[in-house]
């Protein structure tokens, strides 16, 4: 009996000593080089490496929760996740949420993409009424007024990679995608079939939000992200997956 009690005591002690995991959200719409999902789990990519390194430096095991993008905000509000990355303030409706923003960690360029090079420069607000390839539940700040006014309409897919496949298949003339995802997609396409960048939609500063909770080391997380950015670690991760020097503007 004493032996059994001893084993139970050791298990309980080990459980109490083990640090709680740092719980990250991962959108099921992400694609490489941002994140690779295999069997519903992230395995590599820019944000995967950033989040894993952050957790390691904070001294917590990383735990990834793969969710539909529309569910991420409510998951954070209900305390199901601690850190949300790959986000900008323009994508968040409730700015009064009980969380704290990190510094901007990287710049993302969103592009209008086509299978053909147009004969004249493209001006988004002058496009003829048509459907544009977009991602389900993604917010496009520059295009939203055109969608609301009926000049353009959305043709949604589950991920940016699926949007590009639909563009190649001729479902629409133009699509909006992250430049790094487009570059990765083009690497796998025959030279004559590669997609063309026809306009820059916008540039967005991306970072992380951390849930304000006594059990979450908020300030340590924010300081660690700042150190990762200032030391060049995050830029090195971006360069590893894209081969490019990150845009700092």
PyMOL commands that set and color helices and strands:
alter all, ss='L'
color gray80, all
select helices_A, chain A and resi 2-17+46-58+69-77+89-91+124-126+141-148+160-168+179-187+191-193+218-230+233-242
alter helices_A, ss='H'
color red, helices_A
select strands_A, chain A and resi 22-27+36-38+41-44+62-67+83-87+99-101+106-114+130-135+152-157+174-178+196-211
alter strands_A, ss='S'
color yellow, strands_A
deselect
rebuild
show_as cartoon
